[in-house]
Amino acid sequence: MTVSLRKWKRGDVDALAKIANNKNIADNLRDQFPFPYKKKNAKEWIEKVRKEQVATNFCIEADGEVAGSIGFVLKDDVYRKNIEIGYYVAQEYWGRGIATEAVRQALEYIEKTCDPVRIYAEVFEYNKASMKVLEKNGFYLEGIRKKAVIKNGVILDDHVWVKLVK
């Protein structure tokens, strides 16, 4: 399967809305990610990221089909050499190595364009698949923040995975 990253296009609205309107995906993301995820949300997201000066959010394609989303946040002030990465893949593509390859490509892009020292991801305690994706890409478990998040009314541990670049 060929996996690639590209900028979001207006024509991706329907595919994004279909993929993102999945409770199993939303349950692994922060609450700012809407659920249910409607076509309106997809349109607003795509319009927002199309205006980025430096592209930080990408469509994940698998064999030419929209398969998910990956992005990163450039931190500032004393954290300006830190970048937080996040991603999700459509449930029908789970377990096929797509997230692992998408993260690999995103890391390559980040290292070429952003001059980071530290790239990290925060993962809810039950998301073992995402932890495995990060581990396969050279991240290590830096720490577990006990009872640091609340998702769906449940207090959870937050696993912080890190990759040092320099």
MDAnalysis code that builds the backbone (N, CA, C; Angstrom):
import MDAnalysis as mda
import numpy as np

u = mda.Universe.empty(498, n_residues=166, atom_resindex=np.repeat(np.arange(166), 3), trajectory=True)
u.add_TopologyAttr("name", ["N", "CA", "C"] * 166)
u.add_TopologyAttr("resid", np.arange(1, 167))
u.add_TopologyAttr("resname", ["MET", "THR", "VAL", "SER", "LEU", "ARG", "LYS", "TRP", "LYS", "ARG", "GLY", "ASP", "VAL", "ASP", "ALA", "LEU", "ALA", "LYS", "ILE", "ALA", "ASN", "ASN", "LYS", "ASN", "ILE", "ALA", "ASP", "ASN", "LEU", "ARG", "ASP", "GLN", "PHE", "PRO", "PHE", "PRO", "TYR", "LYS", "LYS", "LYS", "ASN", "ALA", "LYS", "GLU", "TRP", "ILE", "GLU", "LYS", "VAL", "ARG", "LYS", "GLU", "GLN", "VAL", "ALA", "THR", "ASN", "PHE", "CYS", "ILE", "GLU", "ALA", "ASP", "GLY", "GLU", "VAL", "ALA", "GLY", "SER", "ILE", "GLY", "PHE", "VAL", "LEU", "LYS", "ASP", "ASP", "VAL", "TYR", "ARG", "LYS", "ASN", "ILE", "GLU", "ILE", "GLY", "TYR", "TYR", "VAL", "ALA", "GLN", "GLU", "TYR", "TRP", "GLY", "ARG", "GLY", "ILE", "ALA", "THR", "GLU", "ALA", "VAL", "ARG", "GLN", "ALA", "LEU", "GLU", "TYR", "ILE", "GLU", "LYS", "THR", "CYS", "ASP", "PRO", "VAL", "ARG", "ILE", "TYR", "ALA", "GLU", "VAL", "PHE", "GLU", "TYR", "ASN", "LYS", "ALA", "SER", "MET", "LYS", "VAL", "LEU", "GLU", "LYS", "ASN", "GLY", "PHE", "TYR", "LEU", "GLU", "GLY", "ILE", "ARG", "LYS", "LYS", "ALA", "VAL", "ILE", "LYS", "ASN", "GLY", "VAL", "ILE", "LEU", "ASP", "ASP", "HIS", "VAL", "TRP", "VAL", "LYS", "LEU", "VAL", "LYS"])
u.atoms.positions = np.array([
    [0.851, -1.178, 0.000],
    [0.000, 0.000, 0.000],
    [0.896, 1.239, 0.000],
    [0.580, 2.172, -0.860],
    [1.337, 3.415, -0.959],
    [0.708, 4.464, -0.045],
    [1.522, 5.001, 0.839],
    [1.063, 6.027, 1.779],
    [1.783, 7.319, 1.449],
    [1.028, 8.414, 1.403],
    [1.639, 9.715, 1.150],
    [0.908, 10.787, 1.946],
    [1.606, 11.894, 2.149],
    [1.025, 13.059, 2.819],
    [0.896, 14.169, 1.803],
    [-0.184, 14.924, 1.907],
    [-0.383, 16.078, 1.031],
    [-1.237, 17.104, 1.753],
    [-1.262, 18.299, 1.195],
    [-2.109, 19.342, 1.771],
    [-3.576, 18.974, 1.547],
    [-4.408, 19.428, 2.454],
    [-5.853, 19.212, 2.330],
    [-6.402, 20.042, 1.178],
    [-7.392, 19.497, 0.478],
    [-8.062, 20.181, -0.626],
    [-9.553, 20.321, -0.305],
    [-10.160, 21.316, -0.901],
    [-11.603, 21.518, -0.684],
    [-12.405, 20.271, -1.056],
    [-11.942, 19.556, -2.047],
    [-12.638, 18.348, -2.486],
    [-12.572, 17.189, -1.500],
    [-11.844, 17.359, -0.397],
    [-11.703, 16.309, 0.611],
    [-12.779, 16.363, 1.687],
    [-13.660, 17.347, 1.627],
    [-14.639, 17.563, 2.701],
    [-15.455, 16.307, 2.993],
    [-16.044, 15.701, 1.988],
    [-16.902, 14.536, 2.222],
    [-16.121, 13.371, 2.819],
    [-14.946, 13.095, 2.279],
    [-14.135, 11.977, 2.777],
    [-13.708, 12.221, 4.224],
    [-13.295, 13.446, 4.533],
    [-12.877, 13.770, 5.893],
    [-14.052, 13.626, 6.855],
    [-15.196, 14.151, 6.484],
    [-16.372, 14.064, 7.359],
    [-16.737, 12.607, 7.633],
    [-16.649, 11.774, 6.626],
    [-16.984, 10.351, 6.784],
    [-16.002, 9.660, 7.731],
    [-14.719, 9.904, 7.534],
    [-13.688, 9.269, 8.366],
    [-13.761, 9.759, 9.817],
    [-13.844, 11.072, 9.984],
    [-13.734, 11.676, 11.315],
    [-14.983, 11.486, 12.166],
    [-16.107, 11.174, 11.561],
    [-17.341, 10.974, 12.318],
    [-17.385, 9.539, 12.859],
    [-16.427, 9.241, 13.720],
    [-16.277, 7.890, 14.249],
    [-15.896, 8.026, 15.730],
    [-16.737, 7.528, 16.598],
    [-16.482, 7.649, 18.038],
    [-15.178, 6.978, 18.440],
    [-14.802, 5.901, 17.779],
    [-13.550, 5.214, 18.104],
    [-12.335, 6.090, 17.810],
    [-12.457, 6.983, 16.843],
    [-11.385, 7.947, 16.573],
    [-11.464, 9.088, 17.583],
    [-12.638, 9.661, 17.739],
    [-12.820, 10.789, 18.658],
    [-12.392, 10.436, 20.083],
    [-12.589, 9.190, 20.491],
    [-12.233, 8.772, 21.848],
    [-10.731, 8.809, 22.107],
    [-9.925, 8.911, 21.054],
    [-8.469, 8.959, 21.200],
    [-7.896, 10.358, 20.992],
    [-8.779, 11.332, 20.793],
    [-8.344, 12.704, 20.528],
    [-8.845, 13.653, 21.611],
    [-8.299, 14.839, 21.618],
    [-8.723, 15.847, 22.597],
    [-10.163, 16.275, 22.331],
    [-10.786, 16.836, 23.335],
    [-12.189, 17.211, 23.234],
    [-12.452, 18.312, 22.215],
    [-11.440, 19.090, 21.837],
    [-11.662, 20.121, 20.821],
    [-12.009, 19.506, 19.459],
    [-11.712, 18.209, 19.276],
    [-12.101, 17.493, 18.065],
    [-13.585, 17.175, 18.197],
    [-14.418, 17.731, 17.315],
    [-15.857, 17.574, 17.500],
    [-16.352, 16.148, 17.242],
    [-17.337, 15.757, 18.006],
    [-18.070, 14.518, 17.737],
    [-19.505, 14.730, 18.175],
    [-20.483, 14.464, 17.333],
    [-20.289, 13.957, 15.972],
    [-19.569, 14.970, 15.077],
    [-18.848, 14.438, 14.104],
    [-18.072, 15.258, 13.183],
    [-18.894, 15.388, 11.902],
    [-19.289, 16.611, 11.593],
    [-20.182, 16.857, 10.456],
    [-19.430, 17.450, 9.272],
    [-20.093, 17.466, 8.156],
    [-19.515, 18.042, 6.938],
    [-19.071, 19.489, 7.178],
    [-19.853, 20.214, 7.961],
    [-19.520, 21.601, 8.316],
    [-18.163, 21.661, 9.027],
    [-17.914, 20.722, 9.953],
    [-16.627, 20.676, 10.662],
    [-15.479, 20.421, 9.698],
    [-15.690, 19.506, 8.765],
    [-14.649, 19.179, 7.778],
    [-14.348, 20.390, 6.906],
    [-15.381, 21.071, 6.467],
    [-15.192, 22.248, 5.614],
    [-14.429, 23.343, 6.362],
    [-14.818, 23.597, 7.610],
    [-14.139, 24.621, 8.415],
    [-12.671, 24.253, 8.643],
    [-12.400, 22.985, 8.951],
    [-11.030, 22.538, 9.188],
    [-10.168, 22.719, 7.936],
    [-10.682, 22.274, 6.818],
    [-9.908, 22.359, 5.574],
    [-9.651, 23.817, 5.209],
    [-10.637, 24.683, 5.362],
    [-10.419, 26.105, 5.067],
    [-9.369, 26.700, 6.003],
    [-9.402, 26.302, 7.264],
    [-8.428, 26.808, 8.235],
    [-7.003, 26.378, 7.854],
    [-6.807, 25.107, 7.580],
    [-5.440, 24.629, 7.326],
    [-4.914, 25.049, 5.955],
    [-5.805, 25.344, 5.045],
    [-5.355, 25.821, 3.726],
    [-4.714, 27.211, 3.821],
    [-4.990, 27.933, 4.917],
    [-4.453, 29.283, 5.105],
    [-3.123, 29.290, 5.857],
    [-2.642, 28.143, 6.281],
    [-1.399, 28.085, 7.057],
    [-0.221, 28.640, 6.257],
    [0.583, 29.482, 6.904],
    [1.798, 30.010, 6.265],
    [2.813, 28.893, 6.065],
    [3.030, 28.128, 7.128],
    [3.869, 26.932, 7.072],
    [2.925, 25.757, 7.252],
    [2.904, 24.849, 6.287],
    [1.989, 23.712, 6.372],
    [2.339, 22.856, 7.585],
    [1.356, 22.657, 8.461],
    [1.553, 21.822, 9.642],
    [0.485, 20.734, 9.762],
    [-0.449, 20.689, 8.833],
    [-1.516, 19.695, 8.850],
    [-1.680, 19.100, 7.458],
    [-1.720, 17.776, 7.413],
    [-1.722, 17.087, 6.127],
    [-2.768, 15.984, 6.086],
    [-3.228, 15.739, 4.881],
    [-4.082, 14.595, 4.594],
    [-3.178, 13.377, 4.436],
    [-3.563, 12.275, 5.040],
    [-2.880, 11.000, 4.813],
    [-3.645, 10.286, 3.713],
    [-2.943, 9.910, 2.665],
    [-3.542, 9.135, 1.580],
    [-2.975, 7.719, 1.589],
    [-3.841, 6.758, 1.308],
    [-3.428, 5.370, 1.143],
    [-3.943, 4.914, -0.218],
    [-3.019, 4.589, -1.088],
    [-3.376, 4.221, -2.467],
    [-4.320, 5.248, -3.102],
    [-4.021, 6.519, -2.870],
    [-4.770, 7.601, -3.495],
    [-6.077, 7.971, -2.822],
    [-6.442, 7.292, -1.741],
    [-7.689, 7.580, -1.022],
    [-7.390, 8.298, 0.288],
    [-8.269, 9.219, 0.688],
    [-8.117, 9.892, 1.971],
    [-8.242, 8.835, 3.065],
    [-7.202, 8.745, 3.896],
    [-7.163, 7.697, 4.922],
    [-7.004, 8.241, 6.334],
    [-6.784, 9.550, 6.481],
    [-6.611, 10.099, 7.810],
    [-6.001, 11.481, 7.781],
    [-5.525, 11.896, 8.939],
    [-4.978, 13.234, 9.098],
    [-3.774, 13.179, 10.034],
    [-2.787, 14.033, 9.767],
    [-1.618, 14.136, 10.629],
    [-1.201, 15.597, 10.684],
    [-0.773, 16.027, 11.849],
    [-0.347, 17.414, 11.976],
    [0.553, 17.596, 13.171],
    [1.067, 18.795, 13.285],
    [1.947, 19.093, 14.405],
    [1.790, 20.540, 14.821],
    [2.170, 20.797, 16.067],
    [2.059, 22.131, 16.652],
    [3.458, 22.600, 17.007],
    [3.824, 23.747, 16.462],
    [5.103, 24.373, 16.788],
    [4.933, 25.092, 18.114],
    [5.721, 24.731, 19.092],
    [5.634, 25.375, 20.397],
    [6.428, 26.686, 20.359],
    [6.241, 27.521, 21.368],
    [6.917, 28.817, 21.348],
    [7.595, 29.114, 22.681],
    [8.132, 30.319, 22.778],
    [8.811, 30.801, 23.967],
    [9.932, 29.814, 24.330],
    [10.060, 29.425, 25.572],
    [11.158, 28.548, 25.978],
    [11.014, 27.134, 25.413],
    [9.849, 26.827, 24.855],
    [9.592, 25.512, 24.261],
    [9.722, 25.517, 22.741],
    [10.323, 26.555, 22.186],
    [10.337, 26.759, 20.735],
    [11.066, 25.691, 19.935],
    [11.821, 24.823, 20.573],
    [12.484, 23.714, 19.871],
    [11.700, 22.412, 20.026],
    [10.493, 22.519, 20.581],
    [9.592, 21.381, 20.781],
    [8.480, 21.417, 19.750],
    [8.082, 20.255, 19.308],
    [6.953, 20.118, 18.392],
    [6.097, 18.955, 18.877],
    [4.788, 19.189, 18.948],
    [3.854, 18.125, 19.304],
    [3.212, 17.583, 18.030],
    [3.181, 16.274, 17.899],
    [2.612, 15.633, 16.716],
    [1.344, 14.872, 17.111],
    [0.392, 14.817, 16.185],
    [-0.839, 14.064, 16.398],
    [-1.367, 13.547, 15.073],
    [-2.160, 12.501, 15.130],
    [-2.636, 11.869, 13.896],
    [-3.816, 10.958, 14.192],
    [-4.544, 10.628, 13.141],
    [-5.540, 9.556, 13.213],
    [-5.725, 8.987, 11.817],
    [-6.142, 7.732, 11.795],
    [-6.352, 7.014, 10.543],
    [-7.760, 6.438, 10.572],
    [-8.419, 6.419, 9.423],
    [-9.758, 5.847, 9.314],
    [-9.753, 4.415, 9.852],
    [-10.796, 4.062, 10.560],
    [-10.835, 2.758, 11.223],
    [-10.642, 1.597, 10.251],
    [-11.130, 1.726, 9.030],
    [-10.972, 0.608, 8.075],
    [-9.518, 0.379, 7.669],
    [-8.646, 1.340, 8.001],
    [-7.218, 1.201, 7.676],
    [-6.370, 0.805, 8.885],
    [-6.985, 0.655, 10.048],
    [-6.221, 0.311, 11.245],
    [-5.480, -1.011, 11.056],
    [-4.273, -1.073, 11.619],
    [-3.494, -2.307, 11.603],
    [-2.776, -2.596, 10.297],
    [-2.708, -1.621, 9.402],
    [-2.081, -1.845, 8.093],
    [-0.775, -1.070, 7.908],
    [-0.286, -0.433, 8.969],
    [0.985, 0.273, 8.892],
    [0.896, 1.681, 8.330],
    [-0.313, 2.158, 8.087],
    [-0.489, 3.479, 7.475],
    [-0.065, 4.588, 8.439],
    [-0.479, 4.502, 9.689],
    [-0.087, 5.532, 10.665],
    [1.425, 5.524, 10.862],
    [2.021, 4.346, 10.925],
    [3.476, 4.258, 11.104],
    [4.201, 4.960, 9.964],
    [3.771, 4.717, 8.746],
    [4.417, 5.343, 7.583],
    [4.114, 6.838, 7.532],
    [2.906, 7.235, 7.872],
    [2.556, 8.659, 7.870],
    [3.408, 9.414, 8.891],
    [3.593, 8.847, 10.065],
    [4.428, 9.493, 11.083],
    [5.869, 9.579, 10.580],
    [6.366, 8.533, 9.964],
    [7.736, 8.554, 9.424],
    [7.900, 9.711, 8.439],
    [6.948, 9.856, 7.524],
    [7.023, 10.931, 6.533],
    [6.886, 12.306, 7.187],
    [6.009, 12.423, 8.166],
    [5.840, 13.701, 8.867],
    [7.121, 14.086, 9.604],
    [7.765, 13.118, 10.236],
    [9.016, 13.388, 10.944],
    [10.086, 13.890, 9.984],
    [10.149, 13.277, 8.825],
    [11.113, 13.703, 7.805],
    [10.863, 15.161, 7.414],
    [9.604, 15.504, 7.190],
    [9.218, 16.871, 6.838],
    [9.547, 17.842, 7.977],
    [9.183, 17.471, 9.193],
    [9.416, 18.326, 10.363],
    [10.908, 18.609, 10.522],
    [11.720, 17.580, 10.421],
    [13.158, 17.752, 10.618],
    [13.776, 18.638, 9.538],
    [13.239, 18.580, 8.321],
    [13.766, 19.409, 7.222],
    [13.318, 20.855, 7.309],
    [12.115, 21.092, 7.816],
    [11.541, 22.432, 7.735],
    [11.483, 23.205, 9.049],
    [11.626, 22.547, 10.188],
    [11.329, 23.217, 11.454],
    [12.478, 23.302, 12.456],
    [13.560, 22.623, 12.254],
    [14.717, 22.664, 13.146],
    [14.362, 22.339, 14.605],
    [13.666, 21.227, 14.837],
    [13.311, 20.876, 16.218],
    [14.459, 20.170, 16.939],
    [14.367, 20.145, 18.251],
    [15.255, 19.324, 19.070],
    [14.456, 18.142, 19.627],
    [13.172, 18.406, 19.877],
    [12.333, 17.417, 20.554],
    [10.957, 17.371, 19.896],
    [10.531, 16.176, 19.524],
    [9.194, 15.961, 18.970],
    [8.490, 15.009, 19.928],
    [7.250, 15.338, 20.280],
    [6.560, 14.495, 21.257],
    [5.096, 14.301, 20.892],
    [4.520, 13.275, 21.497],
    [3.098, 12.989, 21.364],
    [2.568, 12.610, 22.732],
    [1.340, 12.991, 22.995],
    [0.662, 12.622, 24.232],
    [-0.434, 11.624, 23.880],
    [-0.419, 10.477, 24.539],
    [-1.312, 9.370, 24.176],
    [-2.076, 8.905, 25.416],
    [-3.384, 8.758, 25.282],
    [-4.189, 8.242, 26.390],
    [-3.758, 6.816, 26.723],
    [-3.854, 6.457, 27.974],
    [-3.318, 5.184, 28.465],
    [-3.819, 3.954, 27.717],
    [-5.004, 3.995, 27.167],
    [-5.566, 2.807, 26.513],
    [-5.226, 2.705, 25.025],
    [-4.549, 3.717, 24.466],
    [-4.281, 3.713, 23.021],
    [-2.930, 3.049, 22.706],
    [-2.896, 1.745, 22.913],
    [-1.659, 0.971, 22.722],
    [-1.207, 0.985, 21.263],
    [-2.139, 1.011, 20.325],
    [-1.773, 1.005, 18.901],
    [-0.977, 2.261, 18.546],
    [-1.395, 3.407, 19.069],
    [-0.678, 4.643, 18.786],
    [0.709, 4.620, 19.427],
    [0.797, 4.045, 20.612],
    [2.102, 3.935, 21.265],
    [3.057, 3.090, 20.425],
    [2.529, 2.049, 19.817],
    [3.346, 1.169, 18.983],
    [3.821, 1.912, 17.727],
    [2.949, 2.729, 17.146],
    [3.316, 3.550, 15.982],
    [4.494, 4.457, 16.328],
    [4.412, 5.098, 17.470],
    [5.476, 6.008, 17.894],
    [6.775, 5.246, 18.154],
    [6.670, 4.129, 18.846],
    [7.856, 3.328, 19.144],
    [8.557, 2.882, 17.852],
    [7.783, 2.468, 16.866],
    [8.356, 2.046, 15.577],
    [9.072, 3.194, 14.874],
    [8.733, 4.424, 15.238],
    [9.359, 5.607, 14.634],
    [10.441, 6.223, 15.510],
    [10.930, 5.467, 16.483],
    [12.060, 5.925, 17.271],
    [11.717, 6.764, 18.480],
    [10.453, 6.841, 18.850],
    [10.055, 7.552, 20.062],
    [10.267, 6.626, 21.266],
    [10.461, 7.216, 22.427],
    [10.539, 6.444, 23.665],
    [9.556, 7.042, 24.660],
    [9.126, 6.220, 25.588],
    [8.206, 6.679, 26.623],
    [8.994, 7.505, 27.628],
    [8.767, 8.813, 27.610],
    [9.475, 9.714, 28.519],
    [8.865, 9.670, 29.911],
    [7.558, 9.563, 29.954],
    [6.921, 9.548, 31.257],
    [5.424, 9.327, 31.156],
    [4.857, 8.996, 32.275],
    [3.406, 8.827, 32.383],
    [2.912, 9.858, 33.386],
    [2.064, 10.730, 32.908],
    [1.472, 11.733, 33.797],
    [0.190, 11.120, 34.367],
    [0.252, 10.758, 35.611],
    [-0.855, 10.072, 36.274],
    [-2.076, 10.983, 36.404],
    [-3.213, 10.435, 35.999],
    [-4.504, 11.114, 36.132],
    [-4.451, 12.542, 35.584],
    [-3.830, 12.703, 34.419],
    [-3.598, 14.037, 33.852],
    [-4.689, 14.506, 32.900],
    [-5.510, 13.584, 32.409],
    [-6.542, 13.970, 31.444],
    [-7.894, 13.394, 31.862],
    [-8.929, 14.025, 31.310],
    [-10.272, 13.481, 31.495],
    [-10.899, 13.361, 30.111],
    [-11.347, 12.168, 29.784],
    [-11.969, 11.914, 28.479],
    [-13.233, 11.106, 28.723],
    [-14.332, 11.581, 28.183],
    [-15.632, 10.921, 28.342],
    [-15.969, 10.692, 29.821],
    [-15.588, 11.670, 30.668],
    [-15.901, 11.596, 32.085],
    [-14.992, 10.672, 32.895],
    [-13.968, 10.119, 32.253],
    [-13.046, 9.196, 32.929],
    [-11.680, 9.857, 33.057],
    [-11.107, 9.814, 34.244],
    [-9.765, 10.360, 34.453],
    [-8.747, 9.299, 34.063],
    [-7.780, 9.719, 33.220],
    [-6.821, 8.788, 32.631],
    [-5.391, 9.265, 32.787],
    [-4.475, 8.307, 32.654],
    [-3.060, 8.645, 32.568],
    [-2.747, 9.101, 31.144],
    [-1.784, 9.986, 31.035],
    [-1.330, 10.526, 29.751],
    [0.113, 10.064, 29.544],
    [0.347, 9.303, 28.490],
    [1.683, 8.797, 28.186],
    [2.379, 9.780, 27.238],
    [3.543, 10.258, 27.630],
    [4.295, 11.224, 26.820],
    [5.421, 10.474, 26.110],
    [5.338, 10.438, 24.787],
    [6.327, 9.768, 23.932],
    [7.169, 10.830, 23.246],
    [8.488, 10.633, 23.227],
    [9.420, 11.654, 22.743],
    [10.414, 11.059, 21.762],
    [10.774, 11.894, 20.777],
    [11.890, 11.579, 19.882],
    [12.802, 12.795, 19.904],
    [14.046, 12.577, 20.314],
    [15.029, 13.657, 20.296],
    [15.704, 13.661, 18.936],
    [15.758, 14.837, 18.329],
    [16.288, 14.958, 16.971],
    [17.759, 15.330, 16.985],
    [18.172, 16.142, 17.944],
    [19.582, 16.587, 18.000],
    [20.179, 16.223, 19.327],
])
